[in-house]
Amino acid sequence: MRRWIALFSISALAACHHAPRSFAPPPDDGYVHLQTSGTYQCAGQAYSLDGNRTRTILEGACTRVRIAGSRNDVTVYVVPAATLEATGSRNSIVYRLIGPGRQPMLLNEGESNAYHRNSRARGDQDHDWWQAPH
């Protein structure tokens, strides 16, 4: 009888054991995915801004940026002929061309997104200008 009780107790403990949670890895879609506010260096990588209500600056040579969240204030330094894609809603996107050449391709697949071109000199260190109107 004691064996049955011990065996039952062990099986009950095993059944109560919580398996570790599995976290989904970031999508392997060629984008660096961001969720939070901050200043980031593009360095030629594609970025997807997936968070909501962020204030994000993407510096460096941005070639492709997707704004998938909503109500974000974004500033992007883009190379000529870069692609900016707004798939979220109510985003304010200020872009600045960092070299001579074609303007970026601006795609607006979301709702109520606004693009603003900024042409200040590249050496500006204060980021006061990036606060676009809402």
C-alpha positions as CSV (number, residue, x, y, z in Angstrom):
1,M,0.0,0.0,0.0
2,R,2.8,2.4,0.8
3,R,4.3,1.8,-2.6
4,W,1.1,2.8,-4.3
5,I,0.9,6.0,-2.2
6,A,4.5,6.8,-3.0
7,L,4.0,6.1,-6.7
8,F,0.9,8.2,-6.8
9,S,2.6,11.1,-5.0
10,I,5.5,11.0,-7.4
11,S,3.2,11.0,-10.4
12,A,1.2,13.8,-9.0
13,L,4.3,15.9,-8.5
14,A,5.4,15.2,-12.0
15,A,2.0,16.3,-13.4
16,C,2.2,19.6,-11.4
17,H,5.6,20.5,-12.8
18,H,5.5,23.6,-14.9
19,A,7.3,23.4,-18.2
20,P,9.5,26.5,-18.9
21,R,7.7,29.1,-21.0
22,S,8.8,29.2,-24.6
23,F,9.3,32.6,-26.2
24,A,8.9,33.0,-29.9
25,P,12.1,34.1,-31.6
26,P,12.1,37.3,-33.5
27,P,10.9,36.8,-37.1
28,D,13.6,36.0,-39.6
29,D,12.3,38.5,-42.1
30,G,15.5,40.6,-42.6
31,Y,14.4,43.4,-40.2
32,V,15.8,44.4,-36.8
33,H,12.6,44.7,-34.7
34,L,12.3,47.5,-32.2
35,Q,9.6,47.9,-29.5
36,T,10.9,50.8,-27.4
37,S,11.9,54.5,-27.7
38,G,15.5,55.3,-28.2
39,T,18.2,56.3,-30.7
40,Y,19.6,53.5,-32.9
41,Q,22.2,53.2,-35.6
42,C,21.0,51.8,-38.9
43,A,24.4,50.9,-40.4
44,G,22.6,49.8,-43.5
45,Q,20.3,47.3,-41.7
46,A,16.5,47.2,-42.3
47,Y,14.4,48.2,-39.2
48,S,10.8,47.5,-38.2
49,L,9.4,49.7,-35.5
50,D,6.8,47.5,-33.9
51,G,6.1,49.4,-30.7
52,N,3.3,51.9,-30.0
53,R,3.7,55.5,-28.6
54,T,7.5,55.6,-29.0
55,R,9.9,58.4,-29.8
56,T,12.6,56.8,-32.0
57,I,15.5,58.2,-33.9
58,L,17.3,56.0,-36.5
59,E,20.6,57.5,-37.4
60,G,23.3,56.4,-39.9
61,A,22.6,55.0,-43.3
62,C,19.0,53.7,-43.2
63,T,18.0,51.9,-46.3
64,R,14.7,50.4,-45.4
65,V,12.4,51.3,-42.4
66,R,9.0,49.9,-41.7
67,I,6.8,51.7,-39.0
68,A,4.3,49.0,-38.0
69,G,3.1,50.3,-34.7
70,S,0.8,53.3,-34.0
71,R,1.2,56.8,-32.6
72,N,5.0,56.9,-32.9
73,D,7.2,59.9,-33.4
74,V,10.0,58.7,-35.7
75,T,13.0,60.5,-37.2
76,V,15.0,58.6,-39.8
77,Y,18.3,59.6,-41.6
78,V,18.0,57.9,-45.0
79,V,20.3,57.2,-47.9
80,P,19.2,58.2,-51.4
81,A,16.4,56.0,-52.8
82,A,15.7,54.4,-49.4
83,T,12.3,53.0,-48.6
84,L,10.1,54.2,-45.7
85,E,7.0,52.1,-45.2
86,A,4.2,53.1,-42.7
87,T,1.9,50.1,-42.1
88,G,0.6,51.2,-38.7
89,S,-1.6,54.2,-37.9
90,R,-1.2,57.8,-36.7
91,N,2.6,57.8,-37.0
92,S,4.6,61.0,-37.5
93,I,7.7,60.3,-39.6
94,V,10.4,62.9,-40.1
95,Y,13.0,61.9,-42.7
96,R,16.3,63.4,-43.7
97,L,18.3,62.5,-46.8
98,I,21.9,62.2,-45.8
99,G,23.5,62.5,-49.2
100,P,22.8,63.7,-52.7
101,G,20.5,61.6,-54.8
102,R,16.9,60.5,-55.2
103,Q,14.3,61.1,-52.5
104,P,13.2,58.1,-50.5
105,M,10.2,56.0,-51.6
106,L,7.4,56.8,-49.1
107,L,4.8,54.0,-48.7
108,N,1.7,54.6,-46.6
109,E,-0.2,51.4,-46.2
110,G,-1.7,52.3,-42.8
111,E,-4.1,55.0,-41.7
112,S,-3.4,58.7,-40.8
113,N,0.4,58.5,-41.1
114,A,2.3,61.7,-41.9
115,Y,5.7,62.1,-43.6
116,H,7.7,65.3,-43.1
117,R,10.9,66.1,-45.0
118,N,13.7,67.8,-43.0
119,S,16.5,69.5,-44.9
120,R,18.7,70.9,-42.1
121,A,22.5,70.4,-42.3
122,R,23.7,67.0,-41.3
123,G,25.9,68.3,-38.4
124,D,23.0,69.3,-36.2
125,Q,23.4,67.7,-32.8
126,D,20.3,68.8,-31.1
127,H,17.3,66.8,-32.1
128,D,14.7,69.5,-31.3
129,W,13.7,69.7,-35.0
130,W,12.6,66.1,-35.1
131,Q,9.5,66.7,-33.1
132,A,6.9,66.8,-35.9
133,P,3.5,68.3,-35.4
134,H,0.7,65.9,-34.4
